Amino acid sequence: MTLVDTRTPNPAYFIAGATGDWEMVIGLEVHAQVTSESKLFSGSSTEFGRPANSNVSFVDAAMPGMLPVINEECVRQAVRTGLGLKAQINKRSIFDRKNYFYPDLPQGYQISQFKDPIVGEGAVTLDIAGERITIGVERLHLEQDAGKSIHDQHPSMSYVDLNRSGVALMEIVSKPDIRSSDEAKAYLSKLRAIMRYLGTCDGNMEEGSLRADINVSVRRPGGAFGTRCEIKNVNSIRFAGQAIEYEARRQIDILEDGGSIDQETRLYDPKTGETRSMRSKEEAHDYRYFPDPDLLPLEFDDAYIAMLAKDLPELPDEKIDRFRRDYGITPYDAMVLTLDRQSADYFEAAVTAGGGKRDGKAVSNIVTGDLSAFANSQNVSFSETHVTPGQIAGIVDLVADGTISGKLAKDLLQIIITEDKTGVPAEIVEARGMKQVTDLGAIEKLVDEIIAANPDKVEQLKLKPTMIGWFVGQAMKASGGKANPQALSDLLKSKLGL
């Protein structure tokens, strides 16, 4: 692959060193397990968590005479992922043997794709700090996973579990377009969201079904690409950011001390927050790729691609644009609400509950605010909490018709979160006497009492009109948050001559 620089240097991403600024150049190779009940070349189960070596066929174990047979569902899922990445679908692709020795690779080679992958160039669009950035995708190819070596169960022995041997992976290779750890994390998050929307990978990084090899190099801003190091098998978006930050600083320190960077494969240790050397980095020729003689080329026509494209769901970018257009929410809120399909569906169900159409911003404020804070405390998504879209809709309706204030809406949500988990918002408000006070006579009495009790504040107000906020706060406090804020503010301004 010829590396091409497509990004204009951005000072916001520069890293200050002792001898001047530096710039990161990052590329990711993401390995995503294909959603399929069986493996890429055998009928063995892909079920996670089974006892060691219980999902293994003769093909997976490389028994003599056993031949691979392609899993059509894995091919379908790879093409759908390529379409989701707006990528070129190659109607003819070839499986190759990637030759290397490792104990958990029974054949002594991995069946992968080299020069002729199933999917060609595509793109992933990111929205970061109000800027839209496009990260190029070089290719997506299908390959089989290796098994797992286990080193910590016996002091002098290692074990091999072949349950993952032959599991179908999509390797998605980005172009070297990423310039910061934040962009790398956003890219991983977006890629995972796209595949989850499509149903082509579950994205469960803790189970190993999504992991990344991260290539990191540094250079003077806009200069020639530096020597890259690959950080292998990072299985957390947070760890990816940490690994990139450490590795970039490590390389800068070496270069500023007059040293040079060795091209190598490294591992990230989340306990120490450091990367460490694993082995020298291999090049393509080291693997002695050649076409697998047991597998025919994959070939399909335009009609097959069109059939799969027709059935694609609405993807994150399209959903973001629609949410902004139809519901009037901000780009940031739209991005947060569409990070996973369940959250987007939850938001839309709250906006349209009962056949209505509520103010999208009002719903978004509750969902991305107090509800998300509660969800984070439970380590779940807000769509996985016990609070239903209908309950959110009920709270928004009560604010919209003036029954409760925004302050009381927060209190009502907390009651649903902690006490009356299945309660109907309107019934809770009625039973607890939470209705907003709109009686101008009652509000006027409160206002008069506060003005009479604080003559010094009244004098300060004459010099500083913004003091009106203090009076509003005192009146809201005195009313237990039940006074209508707008009526209260208007009355105070009238009484105080503002």
Secondary structure, DSSP 4 states (H G I P E B T S, - for coil): ----------GGG-EEETTEEEEEEEEEEEEEE---SB-SSS--B--TTPPTT-S--TTTTT-TT------HHHHHHHHHHHHHTTPPBPSEE--EEEE---TT-TTSEEEE-SSS-SB--EEEEEEETTEEEEEEEEEEEEEE---EEE-SSSTT--EEE-TTTT-EEEEEEE-S-B-SHHHHHHHHHHHHHHHHHHTS----GGGTSEEEEEEEEEESTTS-----EEEEEE--HHHHHHHHHHHHHHHHHHHHTT--PPPEEEEEETTTTEEEEEEEPP-GGGGT-EE-TTSPPEE--HHHHHHHHHTPPPPHHHHHHHHHHHH---HHHHHHHTSSHHHHHHHHHHHHGGG----HHHHHHHIIIIIHHHHHHTTS-GGGSS--HHHHHHHHHHHHTTSS-HHHHHHHHHHHHHT-TT--HHHHHHHHT-PPB--HHHHHHHHHHHHHH-HHHHHHHHH-GGGHHHHHHHHHHHTTT-B-HHHHHHHHHHHTT-
